[in-house]
Amino acid sequence: MKTTGTRSLALFLLCGAFLFGIAVFLAGYVFQGGEWAMQAYNGHLTGGGQLSYAGEILDRNNVILAKSENGERLYPQEETVRRACLHVVGDSNGYISTSVQNVYRSQLAGYNLFTGITTPTGESSGNDIKLTIDSRIQAAAYEAFQGKNGAAVMYNYKTGEILCMVSTPAFDPSNVPDNLDSDSGYDGVYLNRVLSSSFTPGSIFKLVTAAAAIENIPDLQTRQFQCPGKIVINNNEITCDATHGTIDFQDGLAKSCNIVFAELAVELGAEKMTAMANEMGFNQNFTMDGIAVKKSEYAVSGAEEHELAWSGIGQYNDLANPYHMMVLMGAIANDGVPVNPYVIQSISSPLGIPSKVGTTSQGTRLLSESTAAALQEYMRYTVTSYYGDDMFPGMEICAKTGTAEVGGGKQPNGWIVGFSQREDLPLAFAVVVEEGGYGRSSALPVASAMLSAAGG
């Protein structure tokens, strides 16, 4: 009897394990079937590269950015457009993990539970994906980098549509170089720097310090600062690019005086600086169409007084992500509340039936309405009094540039962030040029090219 009972228990356990395995398989088939079908070993689909049979990817003006013909993935005729759109659209092998061709590969292939990746006739049932980007603006921004590495992103801060998202270095997906992995010039080429990188912000972080000062220092607008070109804090020298002499806060921001913002950061203290940075999106997780974005970071816990001073200038260990900075600019333009960006305008079946449509949605407030209004005025003054409106003809731009020291014998990274106040041009942007030097000379021209191509 004992032997029979033991055998029955073993049989019962085996049946239970079998049924559990079936349940796991069916769950995987339902929820992950598309990913299984899209594996590289699927020769029908990936022979000669991923998505050999798939739907089209189009820009907002219906320019085809990728399509499949005769088992081959094809891209636009113009090489500049192919390179400029690489990190949004993706490469044929799916190495750019945040690209549309990788993230939405099962939708492009047209996978479903009943027919897999083909229709009953044996033809591909791939969905078409229309993007919010404009390939003309992409090309203009890419060319404006003039061979430098970096990131540029711009969106409509009223609707959330991303019009431009360029990352360099890039390569031609139609003629992939053999030396991508060996040539240092292609370092990080599979990384979309807009979404997946962060950089020392330099003086663009002074907008955060400015916001904290606006909210915590009552006499800020009437206070006079003294800039002798350098000061000593905690036996460490804080330097400025110029000797500004007596200067007020408004001109301190416009002329990007390091002394003003170093002193403000120390006066505010680590707690208030951290609270403001957190409120404005630092140390927070952002996403775009479900894709995780690298966090911007501000961490001054335990910082010495001189380190806190440098953090208020955008140095120390501060890091900023370009996508987050664009969202922050949109929030300032929208009186403190950002509209969530998106790049997928629609996903449609071969019959034209949409399964996904991009929509406008509000994000979490990043700063108070009054602080946003004050920053709008200060940033507009910075352009009119210092950069010059002629850099952005007729666009009513509010902006701040940054020059971020990165060490290691490298040239500084150049930044610009900002937005247009024109009712018919509600665009917010962020640009960083690696080893570009001054933001005014490297990043500003890229931003100007994007805005001009958008109709400025």
N, C-alpha and C positions, 0 to 999 in steps of 0.2 A: 504493500500500500504506500509505504514511504517513497519507494522508487517511482511509482506511478504519479504520486503527487509532485515529486521533484520534476519529473519530465513535463507534467502539465504546466507547472509554473514556468519552466524554461520556454515551452512553446508559447505560453501566454505573453511572456516578455519579448520573444522574437516577433510575434504578431504585432505587439504594441510598438516595437521599434520600427517595424516595416510601415505601419500606418502613420507613425510620426514622420518617417522619412518621406512618405508620399505627400503628407500635408506640407512639409517644408518645401518640397519640390514644386508643388502647385502654387504655393504662396510666392516662391521665387519666379515662377513662370508668369504669374499675373503681374507682379510688381517690378520684376527685373528682366522680363523677356526681351524688351527692346535692347537692353545693354548686352545680353547674351548674343543676340543676333548681330550686334555691331562689333563683335570681337575681331581682331585682325586676322584670325585663322579662318574667317568666313570668306572663302575665295570668291564666291559669287558676288559678294558685295564689295569686298576690299581688294580684289585683284588689281594690281597696278596702283594701289593707294586707297585710302579710306573713302567711302561714299562714291564708289564708281557708278552706282545707280542710285540717284537721289534727286530730290526736288531742287528748285532754284532758290538762290538767295538774291534779293533785290534791294536797292537802296530806296529812299523815300520817293524818288522820281522814276522808279521802275527801271533803273539801270541794272542790268544783270551783273552781279558780282561773282557768282559761281553757279555752274550748271553741269549736268552730266550728259555726255553724248558718246554713244558706242563704247560704254564701259570706261570712259575717261572723264575726270573732273576738269572742267575748263574755267578760266578766269578772264576778266576783261582784256581787250586788245591793248589798252594803254598800260605800259609797265608802271608808270608812276601811280596809277590808280590801284594796280595789283599790290604794290608795296605798301601804299598808304592804308589800304583796307585789310592788310594781312592779319593784324591782331584781333580785329573784330570778326572778320569772316572765318579765318583759320586756314591752316595748311591741309593738304590732302591726307597726310598721315596722322593728323590729330594730335600733334605734339604741343600745340598751343592750347593748354587745358581749359582756358576761360573763353575760348572762341565759340562762335555760334555752331560751327561744324563739329565741334566736340561736344559741347553741352547739349545741343539739340539734334544729335546725330540720329537717334531713333525716329524722331519726328520727320527729319529730312528723308530718311529711308522709307517712311510710311509704314512702319511696323504696327501690326495689330494682333490681337490674340487669336484670330480665326484664320487669317491668310498669311501671317508672318510678314515678309517684306515684299511680297508680290501679290498681284491681283489674280483672280482665277484664270486670266488669259496669259499669265506668265510675265506680264510687264510690271515695271516698278510702280508702286502706288505712293511715291514720295510726296510729302507736303512741301509747299513753297513757303519761304519765310521772307517777309518784307521787313526791312529795318528802318529805323528812324534817321539813320545817318545820311548825309549827302556826300556822294563820292567826289563832287567838285570841291567841297570844303576840305574833305580829307586830303585831296591832292595838293591843295594850296598850303595847308598846314605842313604836310610832309616836306614839300619843297623848301618851305621857309626855315626848316631846321638846318639846311645847307650841310648835310652830312653829320651833324652833331647828334648825339644820343639824348633821349629824353622822352617827355610825354606831354600831350596836349589834349584837352578835353573841354567841350562846350555844350551847354544844353539850354533849352528854352525853360526858363525858371517859372513860367506860368503853366505850361502843359506837361513838363517833365521829359519831353523828347530830346534825346541826345543827338545832336547834329554832327558832332565830330569827336572821334576818339582815336588818336594816333599815338603809336609807340615806336620808338626807334632805338636800336637798329632794327631793320626789317630785311626781308629777302623777297625775291620774286617767286611766288608759289608755282609759277609755270616753268621756271628754270631754277630749280633748287641747287645752290652751290654744293660742291662736294666737300668743302672745307668748313662747313658750319660749326662743327665740333672742335676743330683744330685752330681756326683763326680767331685770335683774341678780339678782333674787331666785331665779332658776332657774339661776344659774351652776353648772356642773358637774352638772346634773340627770341627764345620761345616764351618769354615773360611779357605780359602786357603791363607795362610800367604804370599805366593809368590805374589799373585795378590792384596789381599785386606787388607794388613797390612803395617804399617810403624814403623820403629824402630830408636832410637837414633843411629846415625852412628858411633860415636867415630872417630878413626883415619882414617878410609877410606875416610872421608870427607876432609882430608888433601890433597887429589888429586885435589879437587876443589880449595882450597887455593893455592896449587902449580901451577895450571893452571893460576890463576889470577896473581900470582907473576911472572911467566914466561913471561906473556904478558905485564906487567907493570913495572917491576923493571930491568933496563938494566944491573946492575952489580951483578945480582943474583948469577951467577955461581962462581964468585970470592969472594963474600962477606963471612966474617967470623962472626959467631954468638957466644955468650957466654951463656952457660947453667949452672948456679950454682945449679940447682935442683928446684929452685923456684924463682919467681920474684913477685913484687907487682905492680899492675896496678890499678889506681884509688882507692887506699887503699884496694884493694882486692888481695889476694894471688892466683897466677897461679902456679900450681905445675907440675912437670914432674916425671916420674917413675924412672929417673936416673939423675945423675949429669954428663953431657956429656962434660963439660968444653968447650974448643974452638972446634967448629964444623961447617962444611960448609953445604950448602943447600942439596947437594946430600946425605950426611950421615945423615943430619937432617931428611930427608924423610925415609931413610932406617931404622934408629933407632927410628923413630917416636917421635922425640923430641918435646914436647909440647911447650917449650919456643920459639923455632924457629917459629912455626906456629902461636902462639899467637901474637908474635911481627909482623909477616908478615900481619896478618889480621888487626891489628891496623894501620899499615903503609898504607895498601891498602885502608882502610876505607870502610864504609858500602855500599857506592854506587858501587864501583868497585867489591866488594865481591858479592853483590847481582846480578850485571850484569853477572858475570861469572857463578854463580850458576844457574841463569835463562837460560843462554845459554846452560849449560850442562844438562838441563832437569828438574831442580828443579822448583816447582810451575807450572809444565805443566801437561796436561792430556795425558796419554798414554792408548792405548788399545791393546788387543791381540785377534785376530779373532772376533772383535766387542765387546769384554768384557771389561768394564771399569776397569782400574787399579788405585789403590789408589795413590794419588800424594805424591811425596817427597816434603818436605817443608824446605825453608830457609827464615826466616823472622827476619831481624835485624833493622827494622825501629824503631827508638827511643831507640835502645839498648845503654846502657852505654859502656864506653870504655872497661872495663873488661869483659862485656858480649859479646862484639864483639870479644874480644880475645878468649873467650871460644868457640864461634861459629866457629872460624877458625880451632879449634881443633876437631870439630865435636860434641860438647856438646851444652850448652845453650838450645835452643828449636829446634835444627836441627832434622829433621826426614827424613829417607831414606826408600824407598820401594825396596825390593830385585829385582823385575822384572826390575825396572828402572835402578838399579845399574848394572845389567847384560847388558842391552842395552847400557849404558854408556861405559862399558868395551869393548863391540863390536865396538862402535864408535872409541875409542882410538886405537884399533887394526886395524880398517879400515881407518886410517888416518883422523879421524874426522867425518865420515859419517856412521851411523849405518844401518844395514839391519834389516828390520822389522821382529820380531819373529812371528812364527805361530805354532800351534799345530795340526791343522786339515790338514792331508795330502790329504785326499779325502773323499767324500761322494758318495756312489754308490748304484744304485738300485739293486733289486734282480737279474736283468739281467746283472749286471756288468757295467751299463752305468753310468759314473760319472756326478753328478750334481754340484759338487764343487771340485776344485783341488787347493791345496796350492801352492802359487807361491812366488818367490823371488822378493822383492821390497825394494827400498832404502827409508830410513826415512830422516828426516830433519837433516842437519848438526848440531852437538852438540859442536864442537870445531874446531879451525883452524888446517890445516894440519901440520903446524910447531909445534904447541903446542902438538898435538897428538904424533908427532914424539919424542918430548922431554920427554913426559910422558912415552912413550914406553921404552926409555933408562933408565929413573930413576926407573921405576918399575922392569925392568929386573935386574938392579943393586941391587935393594932391595932384590930380591930372591937370586942372586948369592953371595952377600956379607953378608947377614944377615940370611935369612931363610935357605938357602942351597938348591942347586939343587937336593940333595939326597931326599928331601921331595917330589919331582916330577921327578923321574928318566927319563931322555931323553925327557922331554916334552917342554923344552924351555919356561918356565912359566914367565910371568910378573905379579906381584901381589902386593897387599897391605892388611895387616891385620888391624883390629881395635878392641879396647876394650872399650865398651861404658858403662859409668856409668849410672845407671837407678834409683838410690835412693831407698828409702823405705826399706832399709836393705837387698836388693837383691844383688846377685852376678852380675857383669857386663855381658852384652851381648857380645858374641864373633863374629867377622865378618872376612870374607876374600872375596875380589873381585879380578878378574884378567882374564887373557886369555893366550892361548898358541900361540907362534909364529911359531910353526911347520906348514909347508905348508899342510901336510896331517892330521893335527889335529887343524883346525881353530875353537877352542872352547872358548867361553867367559862364565864366571860363577860368581855367587854371592851366598854366604852362610851366614846365621846368626843363631847362636845358643843362645837361650834365657838362661840367667844365666849360660852361659858356661865359664865365666872367660875370660882369654886371648884368642884372636882370633887365635893365633898361636897354642895353645894347643887344642882348641875346634872346630873351624870352618875349619882350615887347613886340618885336617884329613878327613873331609867330602868331601872337594873339591878334595883331593887326591884320595879318593875312587871313585868319579864320573869320574875323568879323567882316572884312571887306567881301570875302567870298559869300558870306551869308546875306549880303545885300546892304551893307553899310554904305 
